[in-house]
Amino acid sequence: MSSAYDSLDPRVRKWVYKQGWSTLRPLQESSIPAILARDRDVLISAGTAAGKTEAFFLPACSAVADLTNGFGIVYISPLKALINDQYRRLESLGDALEMPVTPWHGDVPQSKKKKARTNPAGILLITPESLESLLINSMGWLKQAFSSVAYIVIDEFHAFIGSERGVQLLSLLNRIDHVLGRQVNPIPRVALSATLGELEKVPEMLRPNKRRPCVTVTDSNSTATLQVQVKGYLERVIQKEEELQSSAEHDVCADIFRLCRGDSHLVFANSRKRTESIAATLSDMCEEQIVPNEFFPHHGSLAKELREALESRLQKGNLPTTAVCTMTLELGIDIGKVKSVSKKVDYADTAARNLFAEGCSNFQRYNLQNEYFITSGQHCYVIPWMGDKVVNTITALLIRCGFKANSFVGVIEIDDASVATVQQALKKMLLSGLPSAFDLATDVPEKYLDKYDEYLPESLLTKGFGEKAYDIEGTHTWLKQHLQQTV
């Protein structure tokens, strides 16, 4: 083992030895000094089953191993099922350190929560919603219980990025620092995330005020092979007095039964209702074939006993099990070894197929794979293939240049303009320097986006609108890339 491994608590090293691990993974080795430093934020990014959980908890538990007064680690998860899974995984490590591990969400018995309230210690596993509830209803207790927190770790951080729940999470983290009086010396934050395309932007999302530096730890050695098969099913048109032999949904279930029976799989449906329907159909097929049922539903509205029993069955892996589920089993849960993952999507009717064919035809007709500016009739169209913020920014820039422009579903339409004039105007603005998001927002007469915006001063309202609506840096990069060859 390495020097990084030697810096772990002896009890943690003993636990690692009992797991039968001859060595730690490179990701875990690299994370140890960054976590033990306790003076920085850390982003640990790697693929599924790369060992992110241990990469954080081995050094973090070493750092708080002797802490007895209050929680030492607060772990925040987007899903209750993920908390249940981590609780099972961390229980033996907690026992080795005599460190309590407490799950805290709506399904956890009050007796377990009461025990933690009486003597808060060790690791707290909690959802953002439960944490919000504690801040509102038990702030006095939280201030005492969190007084010694050394780390706040957010699992599946990528699931929070760009969402309202992510904004809520950042608000919670800032409020905790404020309640504890740690604005100057904030609690280190650790994000565990899947591999992301623009990894360099994630630290700013973890702590926008940059009060602490952020170290990124990645796993460049992990590789995996993914095989994908797409299969479509046609819903038959029934003529008068003709009996339906088999529906498309029944055909889907028949294939799932044929391909999945005898092993462990995940089947993602689009809704709870469809999850129940598919699981029931597959269960009926097992009964018809006189074989044990291997197909079970899993979604947030099921009783926790049913969900936890299915999760446990998947983890043990001693019985073939197919879970028909919603996103409740989608994020980083250790469900053992599954042979395949299936995703069921809604069927395309005749109108949808015709629209899709028309879209494909126009894509090829206008060479949209290579062209981003096209002319049709009296209109010029800009198709950036970028997010809403970049589209909004380009539209606002064109309006500033005097064009009559608007956007819809990612396509910018400019009236009475040619490709050449649009490109020349954008290039001139690029060379002279793009205006700021604040400057663009001043041109917008109606900036109310959220509740109570009408009570904000104009300067704050303009700043907020600009940050939400525009992406100057992304637009600059796109324009520079796609206007290089224009005159």
C-alpha positions in Angstrom: 0.0 0.0 0.0 1.0 3.6 -0.5 1.9 6.5 1.8 -1.6 7.9 1.2 -3.0 4.6 2.5 -0.7 4.8 5.6 -2.3 8.2 6.5 -5.7 6.6 7.1 -6.8 5.8 10.6 -5.5 2.3 11.7 -9.1 1.1 12.2 -10.0 2.2 8.7 -6.9 0.3 7.3 -8.0 -2.8 9.2 -11.5 -2.5 7.7 -10.0 -2.2 4.2 -7.9 -5.3 4.9 -11.0 -7.2 6.0 -12.7 -6.4 2.6 -10.0 -8.4 0.9 -8.7 -5.4 -1.1 -5.0 -5.8 -2.0 -4.8 -2.2 -3.0 -6.9 1.0 -3.3 -7.9 2.2 -6.7 -6.0 5.2 -8.2 -9.1 7.4 -7.7 -9.2 6.5 -4.0 -5.4 7.0 -3.5 -5.6 10.4 -5.1 -8.6 11.5 -3.0 -7.0 10.8 0.4 -4.6 13.8 0.7 -7.2 16.2 -0.7 -9.9 15.1 1.8 -7.6 14.9 4.8 -6.4 18.5 4.1 -9.8 19.8 5.3 -9.0 23.3 3.9 -10.6 23.0 0.4 -13.6 21.8 -1.5 -13.2 18.5 -3.5 -14.9 17.3 -6.6 -14.5 13.5 -7.2 -15.7 12.6 -10.7 -15.7 9.1 -12.1 -18.0 6.6 -13.8 -20.4 4.2 -12.1 -18.7 1.6 -9.7 -15.4 3.5 -9.8 -15.2 3.6 -6.0 -16.3 7.3 -5.4 -18.0 6.5 -2.1 -14.9 4.9 -0.6 -12.7 7.6 -2.1 -14.5 10.1 0.2 -15.5 8.1 3.2 -12.2 6.3 3.9 -10.2 9.5 4.5 -13.2 11.5 5.9 -14.0 8.9 8.5 -10.3 8.8 9.4 -10.4 12.6 10.0 -13.4 12.5 12.3 -12.8 9.0 13.8 -12.4 10.4 17.4 -15.1 13.0 17.2 -18.0 12.3 19.7 -19.8 15.6 20.1 -22.1 16.2 17.1 -22.1 14.9 13.6 -18.7 14.8 11.8 -20.0 14.2 8.3 -23.3 15.3 6.6 -24.0 13.3 3.5 -26.7 14.7 1.2 -28.4 12.5 -1.4 -31.1 13.2 -4.0 -32.9 9.9 -3.4 -34.1 8.0 -0.3 -33.2 4.7 -2.0 -29.6 5.9 -2.4 -29.5 6.8 1.3 -30.7 3.3 2.2 -28.0 1.9 0.0 -25.2 3.9 1.5 -26.4 3.1 5.0 -26.0 -0.6 4.2 -22.6 0.0 2.7 -21.3 2.2 5.5 -22.7 0.3 8.4 -19.7 -2.1 8.8 -17.2 0.8 8.5 -19.1 2.7 11.1 -19.0 -0.4 13.4 -15.3 -0.6 12.9 -14.9 3.0 14.1 -17.7 2.8 16.7 -19.2 5.6 14.7 -23.0 5.9 14.3 -24.4 6.1 10.8 -27.9 7.7 10.8 -30.2 7.7 7.7 -32.7 10.6 7.9 -35.7 10.9 5.5 -39.5 10.3 5.5 -39.3 6.5 5.7 -36.9 6.4 8.6 -38.6 5.4 11.9 -39.0 8.2 14.5 -37.2 6.0 17.1 -34.0 6.2 15.0 -34.3 9.9 14.5 -35.0 10.4 18.3 -31.8 8.6 19.1 -29.8 10.8 16.8 -31.5 13.9 18.3 -30.5 12.8 21.8 -26.9 12.0 20.9 -25.9 13.3 17.5 -22.6 11.8 16.3 -20.9 10.1 13.4 -22.4 10.3 9.9 -25.8 11.8 8.9 -27.3 10.6 5.6 -30.1 13.0 4.6 -32.1 14.4 1.7 -32.3 18.1 0.8 -35.9 18.2 1.8 -35.3 16.7 5.3 -32.4 19.1 5.8 -34.7 22.0 4.9 -37.2 20.8 7.4 -34.5 20.7 10.1 -33.4 24.2 9.3 -37.0 25.5 9.6 -38.3 23.4 12.5 -35.2 22.5 14.6 -32.6 25.2 14.0 -31.5 25.3 17.6 -30.8 21.6 17.6 -29.2 21.7 14.2 -26.8 24.4 15.4 -25.7 22.2 18.2 -25.7 18.9 16.2 -23.7 20.4 13.3 -21.3 22.4 15.4 -18.4 19.9 14.7 -19.2 19.0 11.1 -16.0 18.6 9.2 -17.4 17.8 5.7 -20.6 18.1 3.8 -20.7 15.7 0.9 -23.2 15.7 -1.9 -23.7 12.5 -3.8 -24.7 12.4 -7.5 -24.0 16.1 -7.7 -24.6 16.1 -11.4 -28.3 15.4 -10.7 -28.6 18.8 -9.0 -26.8 20.9 -11.6 -29.1 23.3 -13.5 -32.2 22.4 -11.6 -34.4 24.2 -9.0 -33.5 21.5 -6.6 -29.8 22.4 -7.1 -30.5 26.0 -6.3 -32.3 24.9 -3.2 -29.3 22.8 -2.2 -26.9 25.7 -2.5 -29.2 27.8 -0.4 -29.3 25.1 2.3 -25.5 24.9 2.3 -25.1 28.6 2.6 -27.7 28.8 5.4 -25.9 26.1 7.4 -22.7 28.1 7.2 -24.6 31.2 8.3 -26.3 29.4 11.2 -23.0 28.0 12.4 -21.3 31.3 12.0 -18.8 29.9 9.5 -19.1 32.4 6.6 -15.4 33.2 6.9 -14.3 29.6 7.5 -17.0 27.6 5.7 -17.4 23.8 6.0 -15.5 22.0 3.2 -17.9 20.7 0.5 -17.2 17.5 -1.4 -19.2 16.6 -4.6 -19.3 13.0 -5.9 -20.3 13.1 -9.5 -20.5 11.0 -12.7 -18.2 12.0 -15.5 -19.2 15.4 -16.9 -18.3 17.2 -20.2 -17.4 20.6 -18.7 -15.8 19.5 -15.5 -13.9 22.8 -15.0 -17.3 24.6 -14.5 -18.5 22.4 -11.7 -16.5 23.9 -8.8 -18.2 27.2 -9.3 -21.5 25.4 -9.1 -20.4 23.8 -5.8 -19.5 27.1 -4.2 -20.3 30.1 -6.3 -18.6 32.6 -4.0 -15.3 30.7 -4.3 -14.6 31.1 -0.6 -12.6 27.9 -0.6 -10.4 26.5 -3.4 -11.6 23.4 -5.1 -9.5 20.3 -6.1 -10.8 18.0 -8.8 -10.0 14.3 -8.6 -10.8 12.1 -11.6 -10.4 8.6 -12.7 -8.7 8.4 -16.1 -8.1 4.7 -16.0 -11.6 3.3 -15.8 -13.1 2.0 -19.0 -16.3 0.2 -19.9 -18.0 -1.2 -22.9 -21.6 -0.4 -23.5 -23.7 -2.2 -26.0 -27.0 -0.5 -27.1 -29.9 -2.0 -29.0 -32.9 0.1 -30.1 -36.1 -1.8 -31.0 -39.4 -0.3 -32.1 -42.9 -1.7 -31.9 -45.9 -0.7 -34.1 -49.3 -0.4 -32.6 -51.6 -2.3 -35.0 -54.6 -0.4 -36.6 -57.7 -2.5 -35.8 -60.3 -2.7 -38.5 -64.0 -3.0 -37.8 -65.1 -6.3 -36.3 -61.4 -7.4 -36.1 -60.2 -8.7 -32.8 -56.9 -7.4 -31.4 -54.4 -10.3 -31.3 -51.7 -8.5 -29.4 -51.0 -4.9 -28.4 -47.6 -3.3 -28.9 -47.2 -3.0 -25.1 -47.9 -6.7 -24.8 -45.2 -7.4 -27.4 -42.8 -5.3 -25.4 -43.5 -7.3 -22.2 -43.2 -10.5 -24.1 -39.7 -9.5 -25.3 -38.7 -8.4 -21.8 -39.9 -11.7 -20.4 -38.0 -13.7 -23.0 -34.8 -11.7 -22.7 -34.7 -10.9 -19.0 -36.0 -14.0 -17.2 -33.3 -16.0 -15.5 -31.0 -13.0 -14.7 -30.9 -9.6 -13.1 -32.0 -6.5 -15.1 -33.3 -3.0 -14.7 -36.3 -1.9 -16.9 -37.0 1.9 -16.8 -40.6 2.9 -17.6 -41.8 6.5 -18.2 -44.2 6.7 -15.3 -45.4 5.0 -12.1 -48.6 3.9 -13.8 -46.7 2.2 -16.6 -44.2 0.7 -14.1 -47.1 -1.0 -12.3 -48.7 -2.1 -15.6 -45.5 -3.7 -17.1 -44.6 -5.4 -13.8 -48.1 -6.8 -13.4 -48.1 -8.1 -17.0 -44.7 -9.7 -16.5 -45.9 -11.3 -13.3 -48.9 -12.7 -15.0 -46.6 -14.2 -17.7 -44.6 -15.9 -15.0 -47.8 -17.4 -13.6 -48.9 -18.6 -17.0 -45.6 -20.3 -17.6 -45.7 -21.8 -14.1 -42.4 -20.3 -13.1 -41.5 -18.1 -10.0 -42.0 -14.4 -10.4 -38.8 -12.4 -11.1 -40.4 -9.1 -12.0 -41.1 -6.4 -9.4 -42.1 -2.7 -9.6 -40.1 0.0 -7.8 -41.1 3.7 -7.5 -41.5 6.3 -4.9 -45.2 5.7 -4.1 -44.7 2.0 -3.1 -44.5 1.1 0.6 -40.9 1.4 1.8 -40.9 -2.3 2.8 -41.5 -3.4 -0.8 -38.9 -1.0 -2.1 -36.2 -2.0 0.4 -37.0 -5.7 -0.1 -36.4 -5.4 -3.8 -33.2 -3.3 -3.4 -31.9 -6.0 -1.0 -32.8 -8.8 -3.4 -30.9 -7.0 -6.2 -27.9 -6.4 -3.9 -27.6 -10.0 -2.8 -27.8 -11.3 -6.4 -28.6 -14.9 -5.4 -32.0 -14.8 -7.2 -32.7 -13.6 -10.7 -34.5 -10.3 -10.3 -35.7 -7.7 -12.8 -36.8 -4.3 -11.3 -39.3 -2.4 -13.4 -38.6 1.1 -12.1 -38.7 4.9 -12.4 -35.7 7.1 -11.6 -35.7 5.8 -8.0 -33.1 3.2 -9.1 -31.3 5.5 -11.6 -28.7 7.3 -9.5 -25.6 5.5 -8.4 -27.3 2.8 -6.2 -25.3 -0.3 -5.6 -27.8 -2.9 -6.9 -25.3 -5.6 -7.5 -24.5 -7.0 -10.9 -27.2 -6.5 -13.5 -26.9 -8.0 -17.0 -28.8 -5.3 -18.9 -30.7 -2.0 -18.5 -33.8 -1.4 -20.7 -35.6 1.8 -21.3 -39.2 1.9 -22.5 -40.3 5.0 -24.5 -43.7 6.0 -25.7 -44.7 4.8 -29.1 -44.7 7.1 -32.2 -48.1 7.3 -33.9 -48.5 8.0 -37.7 -48.4 11.8 -37.2 -45.2 11.6 -35.1 -43.5 9.3 -37.6 -44.4 11.7 -40.5 -43.0 14.7 -38.5 -39.8 12.7 -37.8 -39.4 11.8 -41.5 -40.0 15.5 -42.4 -37.4 16.6 -39.9 -34.8 14.1 -41.2 -35.5 15.3 -44.8 -35.0 18.9 -43.9 -31.9 18.1 -41.8 -30.3 16.6 -44.9 -31.8 19.2 -47.4 -30.2 22.1 -45.5 -27.0 20.2 -44.6 -27.6 21.0 -40.9 -24.9 18.7 -39.8 -22.4 21.3 -41.1 -24.4 24.5 -41.7 -25.5 26.8 -38.8 -26.8 29.7 -40.9 -29.4 29.1 -43.6 -31.9 31.1 -45.7 -35.5 30.2 -46.4 -37.7 32.7 -48.2 -37.3 36.2 -46.7 -35.9 34.8 -43.4 -32.5 33.9 -42.2 -32.2 31.2 -39.5 -29.4 30.6 -37.0 -29.3 27.1 -35.5 -26.6 27.0 -32.8 -27.4 23.5 -31.4 -26.7 25.0 -28.0 -28.7 25.6 -24.8 -31.3 28.3 -24.2 -28.9 30.8 -22.7 -26.7 30.9 -25.8 -29.7 31.1 -28.1 -31.1 33.9 -26.0 -27.8 35.7 -26.1 -27.4 35.5 -29.9 -31.0 36.7 -30.3 -30.4 39.7 -28.0 -27.2 40.6 -29.9 -29.1 40.5 -33.2 -31.8 42.7 -31.8 -29.1 45.1 -30.7 -27.8 45.2 -34.2 -31.2 46.3 -35.5 -32.5 43.0 -36.8 -36.0 41.8 -36.1 -35.2 38.4 -34.4 -36.9 35.9 -32.2 -36.3 32.3 -31.2 -38.3 29.2 -30.7 -37.1 25.8 -29.5 -33.5 26.6 -30.2 -33.9 28.1 -33.6 -33.4 31.9 -34.2 -35.4 33.5 -37.0 -34.4 36.8 -38.5 -36.8 38.7 -40.7 -35.7 40.2 -44.1 -32.1 39.3 -43.7 -29.5 37.3 -45.5 -26.9 35.0 -44.1 -24.1 37.3 -45.1 -25.6 40.4 -43.3 -26.3 38.4 -40.1 -22.8 36.9 -40.1 -21.2 40.3 -40.7 -23.1 41.9 -37.9 -22.3 39.2 -35.4 -18.6 39.2 -36.4 -18.4 43.0 -36.0 -19.9 42.7 -32.5 -17.6 39.9 -31.7 -14.5 41.9 -32.7 -15.6 45.0 -30.8 -16.4 43.0 -27.7 -19.7 41.5 -26.6 -21.8 43.4 -24.1 -22.3 41.9 -20.6 -25.3 40.0 -19.5 -26.3 43.0 -17.4 -26.2 45.3 -20.5 -28.3 42.9 -22.5 -30.8 42.6 -19.7 -31.3 46.4 -19.6 -32.9 46.2 -23.1 -35.6 43.8 -21.8 -38.7 45.8 -20.7 -40.3 42.9 -18.7 -37.9 41.1 -16.5 -40.2 39.5 -13.9 -39.4 35.8 -13.8 -40.0 34.7 -10.2 -42.5 35.4 -7.5 -41.8 38.7 -5.7 -39.5 40.0 -8.5 -41.7 43.1 -8.7 -40.4 44.1 -5.3 -36.7 44.0 -6.3 -34.8 47.2 -7.2 -34.2 47.6 -10.9 -30.5 47.0 -10.7 -30.9 43.7 -8.8 -33.7 42.6 -11.1 -31.6 43.3 -14.1 -28.6 41.5 -12.7 -30.7 38.4 -11.8 -32.4 38.4 -15.2 -29.1 38.6 -17.0 -27.5 35.7 -15.1 -30.5 33.5 -15.7 -31.1 34.4 -19.4 -27.7 34.8 -21.0 -24.4 33.1 -21.4 -21.8 35.6 -22.7 -18.8 33.2 -22.4 -20.6 30.3 -24.2 -21.8 32.7 -26.9 -18.3 34.1 -27.4 -16.9 30.6 -27.9 -19.6 29.6 -30.3 -19.4 32.8 -32.4 -15.6 32.6 -32.5 -15.8 29.0 -33.7 -18.5 29.4 -36.4 -17.6 32.9 -37.8 -13.9 32.2 -38.4 -14.4 31.7 -42.2 -16.8 34.5 -42.8 -15.8 37.8 -44.3 
